[in-house]
Amino acid sequence: MTPGRRLLLLGGGGHAAVVADAAIAAGWLLIGFLDDSLEASVPGLERLGGIDEGPGILERRGGGILVHAAHGEGHVRESWLAAYPPDAATTIAHPTACISRTAQIADGAFIGPHAILNARAWIGRGAIINSAAVIEHDVTIGDFTHVAPGSVMGGGAAVGAHSLVGIGSVVLPRVKIGRRVTLGGGAVAAKDIADGVTACGVPARVRSRRT
Ligand SMILES: CC(C)(COP(=O)(O)OP(=O)(O)OC[C@H]1O[C@@H](n2cnc3c(N)ncnc32)[C@H](O)[C@@H]1OP(=O)(O)O)[C@@H](O)C(=O)NCCC(=O)NCCS
């Protein structure tokens, strides 16, 4: 629990609503959310302005408020957090997540409900370990990567920065996935996957490369 710590949520979409639930369950006091769209909404929270207004709000309210970038796309989370000093971004972990005492989590990550992080897991800055994902021992997750709900990463596996491990997919033990990879939903990565590709299926095969 983090009783009474104040949080400004960046983003007002579906993922922000999930993060808000987790933060409230973990004891954070949410002062509101920011989103450029006037249509954005997070249940029970007030929209305090556009994304760029965060630093000014923190200054006016006199310190002690942390931020969390709540957006499914890693490059968006990275650009939003660039406006703040590194120690202003906090990790939010749902209280039902099971996190090893030897796991390490960099600032700004999100650990969803019922996620499991086993021994010596290493989670990068701004990464998302979404609902019920399993990160086995000695797994490395790169900065701003998203491990989608229900995915399983076997012991010693790794995924580089700015990748997506799609919903319900499996990465077999010790398999290495590169940077900026999209592993499709339901895939099984049985061999290493190079940087910058989309791979799908069982076993996962590369179907496109970034140009
Ligand atoms: C792999 C993925 C990126 C492809 O997206 P896309 O390029 O827009 O692909 P399309 O939806 O146009 O589908 C193209 C074809 O691939 C197939 N396909 C799409 N996703 C697939 C997947 N995960 N595994 C196998 N086949 C897939 C489609 O059925 C379609 O087949 P068809 O040409 O025979 O009709 C996407 O489908 C996916 O799996 N994204 C993961 C999303 C996710 O997990 N998000 C996290 C949410 S919290």
The ligand as a Tripos MOL2 file, in Angstrom:
@<TRIPOS>MOLECULE
LIG
   48    50     1     0     0
SMALL
NO_CHARGES

@<TRIPOS>ATOM
      1 C1         -0.6360   -9.2980  -35.2010 C.3       1 LIG1
      2 C2         -1.4220   -8.0020  -35.2940 C.3       1 LIG1
      3 C3         -0.5390   -6.8180  -34.8590 C.3       1 LIG1
      4 C4         -1.8160   -7.8510  -36.7780 C.3       1 LIG1
      5 O1         -2.5480   -6.6920  -36.9310 O.3       1 LIG1
      6 P1         -2.9560   -6.2470  -38.4410 P.3       1 LIG1
      7 O2         -1.7320   -6.0860  -39.2760 O.co2     1 LIG1
      8 O3         -3.8800   -5.0720  -38.2890 O.co2     1 LIG1
      9 O4         -3.6830   -7.5310  -38.9780 O.3       1 LIG1
     10 P2         -5.1940   -7.7020  -39.5150 P.3       1 LIG1
     11 O5         -6.1600   -7.5460  -38.3780 O.co2     1 LIG1
     12 O6         -5.3680   -6.8130  -40.7130 O.co2     1 LIG1
     13 O7         -5.1980   -9.2090  -39.9650 O.3       1 LIG1
     14 C5         -4.4600   -9.6610  -41.1060 C.3       1 LIG1
     15 C6         -4.5380  -11.1660  -41.1470 C.3       1 LIG1
     16 O8         -3.7540  -11.7140  -40.0700 O.3       1 LIG1
     17 C7         -4.5880  -12.5270  -39.2310 C.3       1 LIG1
     18 N1         -4.1710  -12.2660  -37.8530 N.ar      1 LIG1
     19 C8         -4.3050  -11.1010  -37.1730 C.ar      1 LIG1
     20 N2         -3.7790  -11.2200  -35.9480 N.ar      1 LIG1
     21 C9         -3.3170  -12.4940  -35.8530 C.ar      1 LIG1
     22 C10        -2.7060  -13.2060  -34.8230 C.ar      1 LIG1
     23 N3         -2.4540  -12.6090  -33.6330 N.pl3     1 LIG1
     24 N4         -2.3520  -14.4730  -35.0370 N.ar      1 LIG1
     25 C11        -2.6220  -15.0690  -36.2280 C.ar      1 LIG1
     26 N5         -3.2170  -14.4320  -37.2670 N.ar      1 LIG1
     27 C12        -3.5680  -13.1560  -37.0720 C.ar      1 LIG1
     28 C13        -6.0280  -12.0680  -39.5120 C.3       1 LIG1
     29 O9         -6.9560  -13.0840  -39.2260 O.3       1 LIG1
     30 C14        -5.9340  -11.7500  -40.9810 C.3       1 LIG1
     31 O10        -5.9600  -12.9650  -41.6920 O.3       1 LIG1
     32 P3         -6.5290  -13.0330  -43.2100 P.3       1 LIG1
     33 O11        -5.6260  -12.1640  -44.0570 O.co2     1 LIG1
     34 O12        -6.4390  -14.4900  -43.5570 O.co2     1 LIG1
     35 O13        -7.9210  -12.5080  -43.1570 O.co2     1 LIG1
     36 C15        -2.6800   -7.9980  -34.4100 C.3       1 LIG1
     37 O14        -3.7230   -8.7630  -34.9440 O.3       1 LIG1
     38 C16        -2.4030   -8.4920  -33.0090 C.2       1 LIG1
     39 O15        -2.3830   -9.6910  -32.6900 O.2       1 LIG1
     40 N6         -2.1530   -7.5140  -32.1070 N.am      1 LIG1
     41 C17        -1.9510   -7.7440  -30.6990 C.3       1 LIG1
     42 C18        -2.8860   -6.8020  -29.9370 C.3       1 LIG1
     43 C19        -2.7280   -6.9180  -28.4410 C.2       1 LIG1
     44 O16        -2.4640   -7.9450  -27.8800 O.2       1 LIG1
     45 N7         -2.8980   -5.7530  -27.7970 N.am      1 LIG1
     46 C20        -2.8110   -5.6290  -26.3560 C.3       1 LIG1
     47 C21        -4.1850   -5.3370  -25.8120 C.3       1 LIG1
     48 S1         -4.2060   -5.0620  -24.0960 S.3       1 LIG1
@<TRIPOS>BOND
     1     1     2 1
     2     2     3 1
     3     2     4 1
     4     2    36 1
     5     4     5 1
     6     5     6 1
     7     6     7 2
     8     6     8 1
     9     6     9 1
    10     9    10 1
    11    10    11 2
    12    10    12 1
    13    10    13 1
    14    13    14 1
    15    14    15 1
    16    15    16 1
    17    15    30 1
    18    16    17 1
    19    17    18 1
    20    17    28 1
    21    18    19 ar
    22    18    27 ar
    23    19    20 ar
    24    20    21 ar
    25    21    22 ar
    26    21    27 ar
    27    22    23 1
    28    22    24 ar
    29    24    25 ar
    30    25    26 ar
    31    26    27 ar
    32    28    29 1
    33    28    30 1
    34    30    31 1
    35    31    32 1
    36    32    33 2
    37    32    34 1
    38    32    35 1
    39    36    37 1
    40    36    38 1
    41    38    39 2
    42    38    40 1
    43    40    41 1
    44    41    42 1
    45    42    43 1
    46    43    44 2
    47    43    45 1
    48    45    46 1
    49    46    47 1
    50    47    48 1
@<TRIPOS>SUBSTRUCTURE
     1 LIG1         1 GROUP 0 **** ****
